[in-house]
Amino acid sequence: MQHSTALVAVAMALLVAFAAAAPSGHEITALPGWSGPLPSRHYSGYLNISQTKRIHYWFVESMNNPTTDPVVVWMNGGPGCSSLDGFVYEHGPFRFSEDGTSLVRFNQSWASLANMLYIEAPVGVGFSYATDSAYACNDDQTAYDNRLAVQTFFSLFPEYNQHDLFITGESYGGIYVPTLAESILQATENGTYKGAPLKGIAVGNGCTGNEIGVCGGERDKYETEYLLGTAFVDPSLKDAIRAACDFSNSSVPSMPCQVLLNKMHNNLGNIDMYNIYGSCINGDSNQVLRAPLGKTYTDIRGPTACIDSILASNYFNRADVQAAIHVQKPVERWSTCGTAPGWTYNSNRANLPRDSYPYIIEHIKVVIYNGDWDTCVPYTDNVAWTSGMNYPTKAAWHPWFYNVTAEGVTSEQVGGYATVYDKNDFTFVTVRGGRHEVPETAPDKALALLSHLIHGVGF
């Protein structure tokens, strides 16, 4: 009994020390739309990474064990989309009620396993801003700024400096995540990095550069391969496309192929490119895409880029919400994919599988995952470049599993399919029923995927 009392006392002392170290002025004490205490401690404010740049963050302490659980950074894409999209629509502790007037508990929150850090980046996205209104961004500057943001966070929360760190994200986060990881690893090697040790990354439905994949001029190739595997295209048209289109030596389709691809796209109709099996709902976005479409040689009429920011925009533009989370009112209305006036972005990283991933995979765990309901960055793209790394295969394409409990019975279900490579267990994973934003339609599988990553469990 005395031993267990001592353990409780130590645990309480650690929690008190944690609370004391965190910046009290950033703590969220209450959220409009939520009654009662928050499920765990939340902090929101600005990371001042330079004399002019103010990066907004939202930190959610783990609902499991914040004193030992890892810190997981989350980044959405665009470029130009807010990571609060991930917070409210994907894996934060809340989701909106149907009418948007209140917040409801979300049981598959990633904060059930980790301390979650959401960063609105780069500067000019969401609530992040620059005092001098300088909003010319690119991949290299964003990687550097994101590292400064991570380091500034750990200077404000030094109690987390000895925790494991993981970086996760999706879509154009396929650029943000590995370039941030690369920057941290390089700074660690030269002794300039100050923060928690980076252990791994996970990238979902991600871009890979301006010269490779769907975001880099190969959309016709990989999107066509994906669509021909669905029931959306007339079988006779599928046969004609397969006969006329040869992408094996070039990503540029021949003229006869382009004619057929135009016919396919025109017949697809208004389906959501981010979730081909869902409804197309647009609302309250300034038309920043979740990922660049890249160069295409077809007249794309479908699928359609459908971005629903209605409930999130209504919530985060409320004055009482902005006061509660300690942010400055943006010049323009906040939206999930919205930027400051004058904001620009230059995608200047050409080919991350060639230029960055070999170095990253050498040092840390890397998981590349794809929801299989996505045509924006379809799995055909990422399975191609991951296999194209030419690492020896450790475990060929196979199902991976997660547990589901329903009606009091727990059963093992297929989460998707995986290929594991011999090089540091580099892994490609599909998530069955996952849209572009995987946790939105496959939250239980996404949570299982996170568990695999942070606990070092293979697929």
Secondary structure, DSSP 8 states (H G I E B T S, - for coil): -HHHHHHHHHHHHHHHHHHHHS-GGGEE---TT--SS-SS-EEEEEEE-SSSEEEEEEEE--SS-TTTS-EEEEE--TTT--THHHIIIIISSEEE-TTSSSEEE-TT-GGGTSEEEEE--STTBTT-EETT---EEEHHHHHHHHHHHHHHHHHH-GGGTTS-EEEEEETTHHHHHHHHHHHHHHHHHTT---SS-EEEEEEES----TTSSGGGT-HHHHHHHHHTTSSSS-HHHHHHHHHH---SS-SS--HHHHHHHHHHHHHH-S-BTTBTTS----BS--S--SS-----SS---SSB---B-HHHHHHHTSHHHHHHTT----SS---TT-B-TT-EEE-----HHHHTHHHHHHHSEEEEEEETT-SSS-HHHHHHHHHTT---EEEEEEEEEEEEEETTEEEEEEEEEEEEESSTT-EEEEETT--SSHHHH-HHHHHHHHHHHHHT---
